[in-house]
Every structure is written in structure tokens, then in C-alpha cells.
Amino acid sequence: MASELTRTPRSTAREGREKAIFEAARSVFAEFGYKGSTTAEIAKRAEIPKANLHYYFPTKEALYRAVTEDVLNTWLEAASSFDESADPSEAIAAYVSAKMDMARQDPIGSRIWANEILRGAPVIGDFLETTLLDWLKSRETIVRRWIKAGKLVALEPRYFFYMIWATTQHYADFEGQMAALNGGKPLSDAQFEAAKAQVIATLLRGVLPSGT
């Protein structure tokens, strides 16, 4: 019993340090990009010695990969609606809504991802060629099945997903531009919900058969 009691605080402390490192890394990578970031700055923001950071993450690349992989997995989980609903309008609306909510709630994650892609994905290229590609192929199969059943108009599924990603991630990656065009203020909750409803309605009008 005593051993259990001694392990619990130690485990909690470890989780706390890992979370602090992770959040500090997200902030630094979003601000400076991969090349401009240093483990010294990340350790400083996490308020731990640099040696402690390297105990959990031996290299900057290992930490960067952990951060970007977390962003990707979170985005992929947002598409569970494609597995849970046989109605394309429901599945697409739920996916777009989830992606836009993520852009609003976690703009830092989106910016880290965008910066990496703009650099040609030198660190996470294998994620794109395996995890993301496999996910995309599985969703393309679902969309093609809907097209064959007459539930969607004929389209190239991959380009449709590119459109969704570009639109939803805009609300994170270009947040500053939108604020400048909104009187210097971020979109209010009401404005954001109106934008989300318009994005969903516009996308659905373009892919649902007439009369649906």
C-alpha cells in the first residue's frame, strides 16, 4: 500500500512537468518556428532546468515531432463523424464544425502545423505520407460511396477535403487579419457561430444533389 502512495505523487509530478514542457514548446514553436526555437527557451518558459527537458525529450526534433503529431491526431479525430453517420450532410457539417472549433480553441496548434508545411514538411513528412495519407484514403472511400449512392454530386473527394482544410484553418492561421478587418477585435462568439454556419451551408450547397 505504501508503495502505491509513493508512486502516485511522483507520477503526478512527472505528468505536470511533461505538460509544462509541452505547452511551452507549443508556444515557442508557434512564435519562432522550428529553426528559430531552442530547447533553452522552451525550458525557460516551462520554468525547469534545460537538463530536465532533455530527460523527457532528448532532442528538439523529438519534442517538435510530439507536438505536431498531437496536432495531427486531434484533427483526424474530428472526422469521426464520417464513421458514425450514414448521412453525408450530417457528417460533413459535424466535421467542418469540429475543425472550426479547433481553429478557434487552438490557433497555436494550427500555426505550428502551417509553418511546418510551408517549410516543405522536413520534420514531419513521414506523418503526411503515412498517417495522414491513410486517413485521407479511408475518407475518400466513404465519400465515393456516397457519390455512387446519389447522396453527393460527382466530385474529387481529395480536393473537397483540401477545401475544407483551407477554409477551417483560415480561422486560426489568419486570425490577425480577421481581427484587423473587424475593427481591431477578434470575432465575437456570435460572429464566429455565424461564420461557421455560413461555411457549412456554402459547402453543403456545393456538394448535395439539387432538391436534397
Wavefront OBJ file of the C-alpha trace (Angstrom):
o trace
v 0.000 0.000 0.000
v 2.818 2.358 0.898
v 4.467 1.826 -2.477
v 1.236 2.803 -4.245
v 1.057 6.019 -2.217
v 4.632 6.926 -3.036
v 4.207 6.271 -6.750
v 1.126 8.443 -7.184
v 2.645 11.860 -6.321
v 5.746 11.046 -8.354
v 3.607 10.106 -11.347
v 1.506 13.264 -10.958
v 4.621 15.434 -10.756
v 6.026 13.817 -13.899
v 2.789 14.432 -15.801
v 2.831 18.037 -14.635
v 6.378 18.579 -15.897
v 5.619 16.932 -19.233
v 2.526 19.109 -19.666
v 4.503 22.242 -18.824
v 7.188 21.314 -21.361
v 4.590 20.516 -23.998
v 2.707 23.791 -23.581
v 5.922 25.815 -23.509
v 7.106 24.054 -26.666
v 3.844 24.812 -28.469
v 4.197 28.485 -27.598
v 7.836 28.703 -28.688
v 7.394 26.709 -31.911
v 4.382 28.818 -32.888
v 6.299 32.035 -32.238
v 9.708 31.201 -33.718
v 9.144 28.177 -35.954
v 11.264 25.048 -35.728
v 14.580 26.572 -36.777
v 14.277 29.638 -34.583
v 13.266 27.710 -31.474
v 15.697 26.458 -28.850
v 15.306 23.965 -26.039
v 16.809 26.613 -23.747
v 13.895 28.972 -24.452
v 11.372 26.147 -24.067
v 12.892 25.136 -20.716
v 12.820 28.772 -19.605
v 9.100 29.095 -20.382
v 8.381 25.756 -18.743
v 10.319 27.013 -15.709
v 12.531 23.939 -15.493
v 16.263 23.324 -15.982
v 17.243 22.548 -19.563
v 18.650 19.184 -18.415
v 15.197 18.220 -17.123
v 13.648 18.988 -20.503
v 16.145 16.707 -22.240
v 15.321 13.953 -19.763
v 11.789 13.853 -21.191
v 12.625 14.824 -24.765
v 16.259 14.084 -25.770
v 16.255 16.474 -28.739
v 14.396 19.473 -30.085
v 13.230 17.348 -33.017
v 11.746 14.705 -30.705
v 9.753 17.380 -28.882
v 8.690 19.039 -32.136
v 7.502 15.741 -33.568
v 5.500 15.044 -30.415
v 3.815 18.447 -30.653
v 2.992 18.200 -34.366
v 1.816 14.599 -34.080
v -0.565 15.663 -31.318
v -1.994 18.399 -33.568
v -2.491 15.931 -36.427
v -4.132 13.261 -34.270
v -6.529 15.814 -32.793
v -7.568 16.923 -36.280
v -8.029 13.362 -37.508
v -10.230 12.512 -34.540
v -12.520 15.370 -35.589
v -13.538 13.322 -38.628
v -15.120 10.546 -36.580
v -18.458 11.811 -37.923
v -17.622 10.102 -41.228
v -17.601 6.770 -39.420
v -20.611 7.467 -37.227
v -23.143 8.869 -39.706
v -24.511 7.484 -42.961
v -25.872 10.926 -43.835
v -23.236 12.965 -45.712
v -24.794 16.296 -44.785
v -24.603 15.417 -41.077
v -21.086 14.006 -41.337
v -19.698 16.957 -43.314
v -21.417 19.543 -41.103
v -20.093 17.888 -37.941
v -16.569 17.659 -39.352
v -16.465 21.288 -40.505
v -17.936 22.446 -37.205
v -15.330 20.489 -35.230
v -12.454 21.770 -37.378
v -13.567 25.384 -36.985
v -13.994 24.986 -33.244
v -10.461 23.596 -33.050
v -9.151 26.569 -35.021
v -10.755 28.907 -32.510
v -9.755 26.934 -29.418
v -6.224 26.019 -30.505
v -4.865 28.516 -33.049
v -1.323 27.790 -31.869
v -1.536 24.161 -32.996
v -2.779 25.198 -36.412
v 0.035 27.735 -36.828
v 2.703 25.235 -35.862
v 1.336 22.865 -38.497
v 1.098 25.600 -41.144
v 4.677 26.728 -40.520
v 5.953 23.184 -40.926
v 4.043 22.669 -44.179
v 5.308 25.989 -45.556
v 8.839 24.733 -44.960
v 8.100 21.642 -47.046
v 7.440 19.403 -44.023
v 11.119 18.436 -43.478
v 10.481 17.029 -39.995
v 7.000 15.509 -40.289
v 6.977 14.434 -43.929
v 6.615 10.812 -42.844
v 3.402 11.702 -40.975
v 1.943 13.096 -44.185
v 2.981 10.102 -46.272
v 1.649 7.522 -43.814
v -0.802 8.606 -41.108
v -2.461 11.472 -42.974
v -2.487 9.693 -46.342
v -4.056 6.562 -44.857
v -6.700 8.682 -43.139
v -7.447 10.580 -46.346
v -7.801 7.401 -48.402
v -10.270 5.920 -45.923
v -12.422 9.077 -46.036
v -12.223 9.223 -49.816
v -13.706 5.724 -49.893
v -16.657 6.892 -47.811
v -17.235 9.972 -49.976
v -17.093 7.901 -53.174
v -19.651 5.528 -51.702
v -21.967 8.469 -51.053
v -21.453 9.715 -54.615
v -22.276 6.290 -56.017
v -25.440 6.192 -53.917
v -26.500 9.585 -55.283
v -26.128 11.287 -51.916
v -23.437 13.675 -53.213
v -22.742 15.220 -56.587
v -19.791 13.897 -58.579
v -16.574 15.406 -57.227
v -12.976 14.562 -56.429
v -13.023 13.786 -52.677
v -9.416 14.803 -52.100
v -9.957 18.308 -53.469
v -13.058 18.638 -51.328
v -11.039 17.881 -48.207
v -8.381 20.380 -49.267
v -11.133 22.998 -49.486
v -12.406 22.157 -46.011
v -8.905 22.338 -44.524
v -8.108 25.650 -46.204
v -11.356 27.235 -45.067
v -11.450 25.996 -41.481
v -7.766 26.559 -40.709
v -8.021 30.114 -42.044
v -9.802 30.985 -38.794
v -6.610 30.175 -36.885
v -3.795 30.971 -39.296
v -5.209 34.352 -40.344
v -6.789 35.346 -37.048
v -4.846 38.620 -37.012
v -6.098 39.582 -40.465
v -9.695 38.919 -39.494
v -9.305 40.987 -36.329
v -7.880 43.894 -38.351
v -10.924 43.737 -40.633
v -13.229 43.526 -37.623
v -12.407 46.843 -36.009
v -9.260 45.512 -34.363
v -11.161 42.908 -32.361
v -11.299 39.110 -32.664
v -14.582 37.674 -33.878
v -17.144 37.521 -31.098
v -18.753 34.191 -30.255
v -21.849 35.247 -32.188
v -19.808 36.280 -35.230
v -17.860 33.046 -35.159
v -21.027 30.926 -34.955
v -22.483 32.878 -37.882
v -19.294 32.302 -39.882
v -19.351 28.603 -39.070
v -22.986 28.273 -40.146
v -22.232 30.075 -43.419
v -19.197 27.904 -44.187
v -21.208 24.721 -43.573
v -24.185 25.908 -45.622
v -21.992 27.028 -48.531
v -20.017 23.766 -48.640
v -23.156 21.639 -48.457
v -24.874 23.595 -51.248
v -21.926 22.785 -53.458
v -21.945 19.027 -52.887
v -25.526 17.960 -52.178
v -27.715 16.996 -55.165
v -30.366 19.572 -56.049
v -33.567 19.022 -54.166
v -31.791 17.407 -51.217
l 1 2 3 4 5 6 7 8 9 10 11 12 13 14 15 16 17 18 19 20 21 22 23 24 25 26 27 28 29 30 31 32 33 34 35 36 37 38 39 40 41 42 43 44 45 46 47 48 49 50 51 52 53 54 55 56 57 58 59 60 61 62 63 64 65 66 67 68 69 70 71 72 73 74 75 76 77 78 79 80 81 82 83 84 85 86 87 88 89 90 91 92 93 94 95 96 97 98 99 100 101 102 103 104 105 106 107 108 109 110 111 112 113 114 115 116 117 118 119 120 121 122 123 124 125 126 127 128 129 130 131 132 133 134 135 136 137 138 139 140 141 142 143 144 145 146 147 148 149 150 151 152 153 154 155 156 157 158 159 160 161 162 163 164 165 166 167 168 169 170 171 172 173 174 175 176 177 178 179 180 181 182 183 184 185 186 187 188 189 190 191 192 193 194 195 196 197 198 199 200 201 202 203 204 205 206 207 208 209 210 211 212
